[in-house]
Amino acid sequence: MLCPACSASETKVIDSRPAEGGQSIRRRRECEPCGQRFTTYERLEPHLMVRKRDGRLEPFSGPKLAAGLSAALAERPVSGSEVERVVALIEDSLHAGGPQVTSEEIGRQVLGRLKELDEVAYLRFASVYKDFQDAADFSREMAELDSADQ
């Protein structure tokens, strides 16, 4: 590690602790030649990558998934802890499938969880995920929901 003050490479760690809810490690360092102290953070590179519909790859984001679920569940009687639980379940399932997942698979898993959790939120999410064009799309999806309940 190079000192930001003098660019010397002889630095030592004087304190180390978890940061960002355990997602990184904060280290206080001291430069041996000049005595300058500075802080570094170590983070794991994300190992789960998402293949988008246009072919791009991007790191999986739990907060992005939680935001999508929260948007679908807005004004619905579902607690924030329940959203966190669903995100954790989906994330665990995705990690078990290997280092790369498609956005379609994430969408299918979200739809499956929302169908169990709240049908209104399911329809909200489905309208975006399945690109509903008109009321007939909503009617068709509601009919499928009704037939699955019986």
N, C-alpha and C positions, 0 to 999 in steps of 0.2 A: 504494500500500500504506500503510495507516494504522499508525502506531507504537502498539503495545499499551500503552506507558507514558504517552504524552502526546497520542495521537490526531492528531499532525501527519502530513501526507501527504508531506512531503519526506524520503524515505528513499532510500538508495543501496545497491546490491548490492556487498558487499565480497568475497564468495567464492561460487562456484557449482560444483556437482559432481553427477554422477549418484548416485542413491540407489535403494534397494530393487531391486537387481539391474538397474538401467537403466530401471526402470518409472516413475521419477519424477526430479525435479531438486530438490536441496536447495540453498537459497540462504541465506547469512548476510547480513543487512541491518543497516544502521546508520541511526538517526534523526539527521538533520542538526541539528535544533534542540536535542535533549536528549542525544544521544550514546548512547542505549540501543541495545544490539544484540539481535537476535532472529532466529529461523530460520523460513523458510517452505518449504513443499514444493509443487511443481507436479506434477499428475498429469493424464494424458489421461483424459477421460471415455470410458467404454467405448462403442465404436461398434457392437458386435455385441450385439443384443438377442435374447432368447429368449422366444418366445410359448409360455406354459405351456398345459396342457390346459384349464385353467379360464379362459383368455383373458388372464390377467395377462401383463405384459411385465416382464422383469427382465434386468439385464446378464449377459452370458455370463461364466462363471467357469471358467477353466482348472483352478484347484485343486479345484473341486467335481467336475469331470470326472475328474481324476486320483484323487480319493478314491473315486468310484464304480468306476473300473477297478481300483483297489487292493483294494477290498472284494471284487470278483468274483474277483480273482487271489490272494486270501489263501491262504497255504499251498501255492501252486502254484509250479513251477520257472520263474518268470519274473522277471527282474531289474527293479529300479527304473528303470534307464536305458531298458529296453524300454517300460515304462509311460510314461515321459516322451516317448519317440519316438512312441508311438501317440497320446498327447495332442496332440503337435505336428502330426502328420499330420491328425488330425480337426479341430483348430483351423484349420489352413491351409485345409482343404477348406471349412469353414463360412464363413470370411472371404471366400473366393472367390465364395460364393453371394449376397452382398449384406449389407445392414445388419441383417436380421432373419432368424431361423431358428426353426423350431418345435422343441419338445422331442422330438417324434416323430422328426424328422430326425436329431437328435443320437443318440437311442436306436438308430435304424437303423444309423448309422455305427459306433457302439460295437459293436453286434452283429456287423457285418461284420468288424471288426478282431479281435474276440474269437474269432470262428469260425476265422479263420486262425491265431490265436495259441495258443489253449488251449480245447479243447472243454468241459472242466469249467467253466471260468470263463464260457464262452458260456452254458451251461445255467443257471448261477447268475444271471447278468444277465438272461437271457431270462425266468426264473421271476418276476422282479420286473417287468420291462418289459412282458411280455405278460400279467401278472397270472394266473399259473397257479393253478388252484383245487384240483387233485387230481393223483394220480399219472398219470392218463391224459394230462394235459397234458404231463408230462415224457416219457412214452412216445412221444407224437406228435412232439414236438420231436426226440427222439433218433432216431426213424425218419427224419425229414427230414434230420438230420445224416448218417446212414448212407447215404441215397440220394444226397446231394450229394457224398459222398466217392467214389462209384463212377462 
